[in-house]
């Protein structure tokens, strides 16, 4: 593929997550399977590879780039002292609400997604599974993307009670009182889902559900890549829980990689 470069700037906006109210609805589960951990010591997103969004042989392009923080200093994530189950959870936790690389100022956990994709450009695909793990008293992944029809599986990998409280279109509160318990939900429609554990107030996660698979979450260096995009003009939306949202129009051409290096130019409020 050839490569095409451009840059777009930030539009103001921010979203700050707060902890939810305490409530429980007990839901049973089955056995969970352990997985690996990421560079923060937490289990990463375990999602089966997306099926090709296009029919075999149909032309497509890709979008990739790096999202960076442009402030005068590199901010630190918020840390909290824990008094709930400290013998299991430890005494201090990161909220992971703003994770910026000290090497390249890349921002982790930014959702990058195409919006307004015409239905005729979305080809039927095999639904995937997204594992949302309660591990080391944190949700892993902290931020994820899914497609309508995917199955989201809540897993408890800790030897303590957790609950997975979905806010938004999933609207359910699942108690997982023991290690190895799981419970599944199918993503019903597009939207942003906030997830809390009411037992351990620092635990929070976000899942964006789209009608298509053209989305990604930035890694620890702020990098992302979306493949298999049908040629055409699109609006791309970026969203971060603390820094907010921004968008721009991009053009995807067959057998080309469009590059979008994005900077959040101001500090969060």
Phi, psi and omega in degrees: 000143171280168185235138182235129188247143170196172184222137172232156187257168184284144166253143186298158175148148176207154175228127180243125182277143175238163180284149182270176179281159181278129175195157181221138165228114186283129179226131183285173181207185179240199183274143178257160177244135181288159177222192181277182178235158181267191185286353174263003181085015179243156178292130179281175175302129176247094185232128179299144184306140177299138172290156178303130180283344182245157174295148180307133178088349180284140185294145177205167176229186182223159177231130177214165180173187179229133177257122186236162178262127186255014179290178183282343178219162179272117182286162177249151176290154179286135177241145182231151176270135186253136174240005180257119181051047183298333180291339178254318188268346187088177187254354180216142180220151173269138174282347181057026184280347173200100182247112184239131180291134176281349181273312182231008180064019176292141182259125178275156172071029172268128177275130177240122185213143171285144177238153178064034180290124179301142183301327183291346178266000180254110181268146180306142183222162176279126180302148180253173176244133175247122178268121174252102190263134166269095185227133182054034178059038171219152170278136175225120007281159176287324178224137181212166175235150178214166180244146178310131183099343176292154176259127177257119185250114174277131184232140171253112178257006181254156178270051178203165178288128168234159165228147180250102187258105181274128172249143182107217190290339177280325170042064176207158182229111189249120175270132178236084189286347182224157177299136178093352180282146180223161173206138187247147173223143177264132179295113190273329186196165181295150177157170177259127182250126170264141182233131179233156164252117183286343179281318183242098193296343179278347184282122179209148179213161177228138176230123174263128178250126178243166177278359184219169180263017185269073183204165180198167174237135181294148180269193183295345176257006180080012185267151176214160175207132177237124184249169173070027183276128177297142179303143178152180178262135184222158166263130178251129179248134172248140179219133175227140188299333180252320186274342174099201187240152171207161181210164178200163176267134178231155177244125178256128179244151182300135176061027176233153175250113176274131183255129176230102176264114191249140178238129167274110194273347182235159179285152177294151177281000000 
